[in-house]
Amino acid sequence: MLDIRPFPSIVSLFGYKFTLLDRCLGGFLTALVLGLAIGRPIINFLIDHSICQIFRTRRQVRDLAALHRSKAGVPTMGGFIILFASIAATVLWAAFNDMVVVTLIVYLFCTLMGAMDDALKIIRENSTGLTAWQKLFLHGLITAFVWYVASKNPPVNNLLTHVDWRWLVGQFDSSTVALLTFAFLFLVIAGTSNAVNITDGIDGLAISSTMQCLFFFGVVAFFSRDFSVAKKSLLTYISGSGELAVLCACFTGGSVAFFAFNMSPASIFMGDMGAIGLGGLLAIVAILLRQPFALVLVGSIFVVETVSVALQVTSKRLFKRKIFLMAPLHHHFELKGHSERAIIRVAFILQTICTVVAFCIVFYGCLRFH
């Protein structure tokens, strides 16, 4: 097992005793300010080195190519802004325990996978990066790591006993339970990272939804460390989860900073390195907090976008006809004549409603108690 002893946050070494809330706010503001400061230099660097978004041709996407013609020359791999700002803030404000280390390992691995995908597209000068099978293999590797940690270290997340699979088809032996757990973890990690990547198709859509998800899980992590709150709500008491709250606050700040450069018209795109990395981050945080099913509600935009792709592919293969003008769903509305800002505005409102509902469900017991 990792056997990592909690390491105090760097700011605590200066002598002042920061509360957890202080460190969450400090991490958020540090990542926000740092992200805004390094954003423009990173954009200029990417432009100078011709690291720009590769778009599909008119033959591939027809009318959509004309709508996105103005985006030519916009740099990609903007995930660097989130990476540098959020990691620096996390190192400064978070106390490193097992959960923080596991989360960062998964995030960095998924970010590296996305960076490889972006690099291949740029080198080949087309929209073909890693193949689907290569991505599945890499997702399988990181899932195996998470499964090992979950099975060998109950304080991190003992899914092998927390998830009872017997309701499916009766009694299972330990090896079958382990296999089902691996499959479940793979579904959450691969599904979430791909869902965020699918959603990242128009300016600001994926990052605005990600910010709300990070905020939700940050609040969940903050209160999961409190036994009395966990007992009255749908939270699971997890000792040390407060450090995940600090990490989520740092990544929320980094994401807000990136959003400032990614709003329509975008000065930079996050690329696959940003989308797949953030998707992996959301997945592992949800797993460690034992709230993977909350992703379906709080990440509703990601779910809708992914389902639209699945429906489109299924309909074309089975019935030889399309349901949408183009999938994922945001492209359908683009081709309908709606502006990117209008689509994002509606998506943000719907995401906010779903996030509020998720809060109400998770903390219902606390609300009723008071």
N, C-alpha and C positions, 0 to 999 in steps of 0.2 A: 504494500500500500504506500501512498505518498508520504504518510507520517510527517505532515508539516505542522510544526509548532507555530501558533499564532504569533505573528510579528507585528509589533505596534506600528501605528501610522507614523510617518515621518514628522507630521506637524506636532504630534504628541511629545516629540523629543525636545521641543523648544521650551517645555516647562508649563505651558498653559494647558489646563485640563478641558479639552473640548468635549461637549456632549455629542451624542450620535447625530442629533439634528444639526448641530453646528457643522459637523463634518460633511453631512449630506449637502447642506447649503454651500459650504466652502468648495466641495468637489464640483457641484453644478456650476458655480460662478467661475471657478478656475478653468474648467474645460470650455466654458462659453467664451471667456475672454481670450484664452489661448487659441481656440479655434478661429475666432474672428481675426486674431493677430496673424496667424500663419496662413489663413485661407488665400489671400491674394498672392503672396509669394509662391505658394504651391501651384496656384492656377497659372501664374506666369511661367513657372518652371515646366509644367506639363505642356503648355503651348509652345515654348521654345524648343522642346524636344519632340514635338509633333505627336504627343500622346493624346490623340483625339478620338471621340466616339466614332465607331464604325457602324454605319446604318445599312439596313437591308435595301436592296435595289428596287426600282419600280417594278421589275419583273417579279420580285418576290412578294411585295406588299401593295402594288398598284397605287391607288390614290393616297395612301398613307405616306408614301415617299414624298409626294408633293407637299403635304402638310408639314413634314419635318425637314424640308429643304433648308429652312433658315437656321437649323441647328448644326449644320455642317461646320466643322472647325471648333466646336465646343469641346474642351478637354474632358477626359474621363479619368477614372481611378481616383475620384474625389474622396473615396474611402480613407485616403491618407489623412485628410483633415480630421475625420472622426477618430482614426487610429491614434495619431500623435496626441491630440488634445485630450482624449478620454483616458488613454493609458497613463499619460503624465499626471493627470489629476488623480487617477486611482492610486498610483504609486505614492502620491503626496498625502492623500487623505484617508485611504482605506488601510485597515489592519489586515495583513495577509493571513488568512486561514485556509483550510482545505477547500472550502466552497469558492472563495475568490480565485484561488490558483486554478482549480478545475475549470471555472468559467472562462478565465483568460486563455487557458490552453485551447479550449474549444473555439473561442472567438478567433484567436490567432491562426489556428489551423484552417478554419473556414475562410478567413480573410486571405490566407495564402492560396487556398484553392481558387477563390475568385480572382485573385491577382494573376494566377496562371492562365485562367480563362481569358481575362482581358488582354494579357500579353500575347497570347496566341492569335487573337483577333487582330491586334495591331500589327504583328509581324506578318501575318498572312494577308492583311489588308482586306479582310472580308469578315462576315459576322459569324464565322465558324470557329469556335474555341474548343474547349474540352468536349468530348462526346458525352452523351447521356450515360453510357456505361462507365466511363471514367469517373464521372461525378458520383455515380452510385457507389463505385468502389471506394472512393475517398470518403464519402459519407459513412460507408460501412466501417472504415478504419477508425474514424473518430467515435462512432457509435460503440465499437468494441472497447475503446478506452473508457467511455462513460459507463458502459455495462460493467467493466471490471471494477471501476471505482465504486459503483453502486452496490455491487455484490460483496465487495471486500471491506467496505467502510460504511457501516450503518449510520454514523453521524452525518455523513454527506447526504446519503439518500438511500435507504434500504428498500428499493422498489421490489425486491424479491419477496419481501414479506408484506409490504404496504399494499401492493396490488394483488388482489385475490382473483385468480383466473378461473377458479373452479366453477363459477356460475355459467361459464360458456358451455362446456360439454361434460361436466362432472369432475371426478377426481383426476389430478395431474401429479405425476412424480416431479421431483426437483429438477431434473434435466429438462422436462417439458416446460416447466414454469420459467426456467432460465431462458429457454429459446423464445418463449412468448414475450418475455421481458425485453430481450434483445430486439425482437421485431417491433415492439411498441416504441422503444427508444429510437430505433431507426426511423420509424414513421414520423415521430415528433421532430427529430433533428433534420432529416432530409426534407420532410414536408414543409417545415417552417422556413428553412433557408431558401428552398425553391419558390415558395409562395411569395416571400419578400422580393425575390429576384424577378418573378413574373410581374409583380405590381410596379416595379421600377421601370415604367414605360413612358411616363410624362413627368414634366418638371414638378418636383415637390410632393408627388403622391405617396411614394413609398416611405420617405423620411418623415412626413407629417404623421403617418399612421404609426410608424415605429416609435416616435417620440411619446405618443400616448400609451403605447404598450409598455415602454420602459418606465414611464411614470407610474402606471398601474402596478407593475411588479416591484417597483421601488417601495411603494406604500405597503404592499403585501409583505415584503421582506422586512420592513421597518417594524410592523406589528407582529410578525410571526415569532419574534424573539420574546414577546410578552405572553407568558403562560395564561394570564387571566383573560386577555383579549382573545387568544387562540381558542380558549375553552368556550367562549360565548359566541364564536363565529365559525365559519367554515375553514379557517386557517388551521394549519398543523404547526404545533409548537416546534421550533427548530432553533436550538442554541447556536448563536453566532451568525444568525441570518442578517443581523443588522449590518454586517459588512457588505452583504449583497445589496443592501439599500444604498450604501455609499457608492458602490460600483454603478448601480443603475442611475444614481443621480449624476455621476460623472459622465456616463454615456449619454444621458439625456441632455446635459449641457453641450457636449460635443456635437450631438445631433441637431440641436437648435442652432448652433453656430454654422453647421453645414447647410441647414435649411435656408439661412440668410443668403447663401450663394447659389442655392438650388431652386429658389422660387422662380416662377415663370416671369420673364425669360431667363433660363438658367445660365449661370456663368460657368458651371461645371456639373458633370454628372458623377454620381457615386460609383458607377461601374459595378461589375459583378463582385469585385473585392469588397465593396461597401455593402451591397445587398446580401450576398451570401454570408458575409461575416456577421452582419447584424441579425440575420435570420438565425444563424447558429447561436448567437448570444441570447436571443429571446427564448430559444428552445431550451438551452441548458439552464437558464435561470428559472424557467417555468418548471422544469424537472426537479431541480434542487429544492424549490419551494413546495413541491408536490402539488402544483397547480397546472399541470399540462392541459387539462380540459378547459381551463379558463382562456387559453389561447384562442379557442374557437370563437368565443364571444368578444373578447377584447381585441382580437386580431381579425375582426369581421371583414374588413376590407380585403385582407389577404385571402381569406376563405372564399369570398365572393369572386375575386379575380381568378383564383385557381379553379374553382368549380366551373366558371364560364369557359375556361380552356378545356376542361374535361368534357363538358357537355358538347362543345363545338366539335372536338375530335371524335367523340362517340357518334354524334349525329351524322357527320360526314362519312364515317366508315360503315355505319349500319344502314343509313337511309339516303346517302349520297346527296345530302342537302345541309345547308348551314343554318344555324339558329340565329347567329349574330353576323353583322356585316364583317366583323373581324374580332378575333379573341386575342388577348384578354379583353374584358368588358370595357375598359377605358378607351380602347381603340374603336370599339363600336360607337361609343358616344362621340368620339372625335369625328368619325366619318359621317355621323348624323348632323354635324355642323356645330356642336357645342365646343366652346373654347376650353383650353386646358384649365384656366383659372376657375371657370364655372364647375367643371368636373371635380377639381380638387376641393372647392368650397363645399359642394354637396357631400363628397366623401368624408371630409373632415367633420361635418355636422353629424353624419350617420355614425362615424367612428366615436365621436364624443358621446352620443346617446348610448351606444353599446358599452362604452367604458363606464359610464355612470351606472348603467344596469348591472354591470359586472361588480362594481363596488357595492351596490345595494344587496346583491345576492351573497357575496362573500361576507359582508359585515352585517347581514340582516339581524343576526342574534344580538349584536351589540346595539343596533338601533332600536330593537324591540325592548331590550333591557332598560334603556334609558327612557 
